[in-house]
Amino acid sequence: MLYLGLGAIVFVPIFKTVTHLPPYVGMMLSLAVVAAFAEVFSRTKFSITSFDSEDSDKHAHHSPVHASLSKIEMPSILFFLGILMAVAALESLGVLFGFATTLKESIPLMGTELSANNVSDLVVMLLGVGSAIIDNVPLVAASLGMFQEGLNDPLWHFIAFSAGTGGSMLIIGSAAGVVAMGMEKIDFFWYFKKISWLALIGFVVGSLAFIGIRAFI
């Protein structure tokens, strides 16, 4: 199951490159293959005498897929689904592109940017700070609709670093933090007092190091 799961993850970008379909299609296909293999491998038997009877539930043996689905943090999934839909709506309305244009015009360049890049490094760092509040996943999704640079532009590397690192400054800024709050009962204010300042230092130092390394590449 481990090898199959890792292979399914590697299969997604290959599927995207070959078929040019959206990545989620490859993800769902991989999930279907893993789920089908789990059902066959476990040789699970189900009681289908009556769906609502207590006797059926008593003698039924739930599959590993069913057991895994029962442990899913459904509020976290609904949270990401809702916020990604909101980001898609803002992108369709052109709000994100207008907001990006305002940032470019109001925030001056720091002088550390590459010659072909007209987006200030300060803007990207502010996006990293914002990812601690609205989560890094929707923020990166929003940035895809905000900037029109090419796929190989170094700007995306900096955005990925800022969003991923800056999201750790608050426990609600990452998917892992949201899940940890629910599973381990981690208090928001405890994280804010004990961890946030360390994450802030790491974010600032890492951003400066990224800018310095980028200048010599």
FENKAZI-V501147 format. One record per helix or strand. SS is the DSSP state (a for helix, b for strand). FROM is the first residue (numbers start at 0). LEN is the number of residues. If there is no record, write none. Layout:
# FENKAZI-V501147
SS&FROM&LEN / SS&FROM&LEN
This chain:
# FENKAZI-V501147
a&1&18 / a&22&20 / a&53&6 / a&63&6 / a&73&20 / a&94&12 / a&120&14 / a&135&11 / a&153&16 / a&170&3 / a&174&10 / a&187&7 / a&195&20
